[in-house]
Amino acid sequence: MKIKCPKCSKGAVLESDFSVVRCEHCNLDMSYGEYIKFVAHNVEKYSDILGDYTGSTEGESAGTLDDWDKQSS
């Protein structure tokens, strides 16, 4: 599927199984999880996107970007 590259804003490709995002214009090549983190950190309007990846948010906050960085390290 065609998506907007988060680095160069040209056309990138998200594989149909959502495993990899690639852009031939700027050589972006990252997993979908890395793409989500990149977008959350670099595009302000999507800074809360990581909340969509928590198991259950009932009674809990999704945490900050720093919290998510610590969990993935």
Backbone hydrogen bonds in HBPLUS format (Angstrom, degrees):
<---DONOR---> <-ACCEPTOR-->    atom                        ^
c    i                          cat <-CA-CA->   ^        H-A-AA   ^      H-
h    n   atom  resd res      DA  || num        DHA   H-A  angle D-A-AA Bond
n    s   type  num  typ     dist DA aas  dist angle  dist       angle   num
A0014-LEU N   A0001-MET O   2.76 MM  13  5.13 171.5  1.76 159.7 162.2     1
A0003-ILE N   A0012-ALA O   2.95 MM   9  5.21 161.7  1.98 133.1 137.8     2
A0012-ALA N   A0003-ILE O   2.74 MM   9  5.21 169.0  1.75 163.3 162.6     3
A0005-CYS N   A0010-LYS O   2.74 MM   5  5.40 174.1  1.75 171.3 172.1     4
A0009-SER N   A0005-CYS O   2.95 MM   4  4.65 137.3  2.14 124.0 132.8     5
A0013-VAL N   A0022-ARG O   2.70 MM   9  5.25 164.3  1.73 158.1 163.5     6
A0022-ARG N   A0013-VAL O   2.89 MM   9  5.25 160.3  1.93 147.8 153.9     7
A0015-GLU N   A0020-VAL O   3.00 MM   5  5.62 168.8  2.01 166.8 170.2     8
A0018-PHE N   A0015-GLU O   2.85 MM   3  5.20 159.3  1.90 121.9 124.3     9
A0032-TYR N   A0019-SER O   3.20 MM  13  5.41 140.2  2.37 115.6 116.2    10
A0021-VAL N   A0030-MET O   2.79 MM   9  5.48 164.1  1.82 168.6 174.0    11
A0030-MET N   A0021-VAL O   3.04 MM   9  5.48 161.0  2.08 153.4 159.3    12
A0023-CYS N   A0028-LEU O   2.91 MM   5  4.90 153.9  1.98 136.8 137.2    13
A0027-ASN N   A0023-CYS O   2.90 MM   4  5.35 118.7  2.29 138.0 151.8    14
A0035-TYR N   A0031-SER O   2.91 MM   4  6.19 152.8  1.99 147.8 156.3    15
A0036-ILE N   A0032-TYR O   2.91 MM   4  6.22 157.0  1.97 151.4 156.2    16
A0037-LYS N   A0033-GLY O   3.11 MM   4  6.41 164.0  2.14 148.7 152.3    17
A0038-PHE N   A0034-GLU O   2.85 MM   4  6.04 159.5  1.89 149.7 156.0    18
A0039-VAL N   A0035-TYR O   2.88 MM   4  6.09 168.8  1.89 157.9 160.1    19
A0040-ALA N   A0036-ILE O   2.90 MM   4  6.05 163.1  1.93 150.7 156.0    20
A0041-HIS N   A0037-LYS O   2.98 MM   4  6.14 148.5  2.08 147.1 154.7    21
A0042-ASN N   A0038-PHE O   2.95 MM   4  6.02 140.8  2.11 146.3 157.4    22
A0043-VAL N   A0039-VAL O   2.86 MM   4  5.37 148.0  1.97 153.1 152.2    23
A0046-TYR N   A0043-VAL O   2.87 MM   3  5.62 157.9  1.92 126.1 133.4    24
A0047-SER N   A0044-GLU O   3.09 MM   3  5.17 166.7  2.11 118.0 116.8    25
A0049-ILE N   A0046-TYR O   3.00 MM   3  5.33 165.0  2.02 122.6 123.6    26
A0051-GLY N   A0048-ASP O   3.16 MM   3  5.87 157.0  2.22 118.6 124.4    27
A0052-ASP N   A0049-ILE O   3.02 MM   3  5.72 157.2  2.07 119.7 125.6    28
A0053-TYR N   A0050-LEU O   2.98 MM   3  5.42 161.5  2.02 114.0 120.1    29
A0060-GLU N   A0057-THR O   3.04 MM   3  5.01 170.9  2.05 119.5 120.0    30
A0068-TRP N   A0064-THR O   3.12 MM   4  6.49 157.1  2.17 150.3 155.8    31
A0069-ASP N   A0065-LEU O   2.95 MM   4  6.21 151.2  2.03 147.1 155.3    32
A0070-LYS N   A0066-ASP O   3.05 MM   4  6.32 154.7  2.11 148.7 154.5    33
A0071-GLN N   A0067-ASP O   3.10 MM   4  6.39 153.2  2.18 146.2 153.3    34
A0072-SER N   A0068-TRP O   3.12 MM   4  6.29 148.7  2.22 146.6 153.9    35
A0073-SER N   A0070-LYS O   3.40 MM   3  5.36 152.6  2.48  97.0 104.8    36
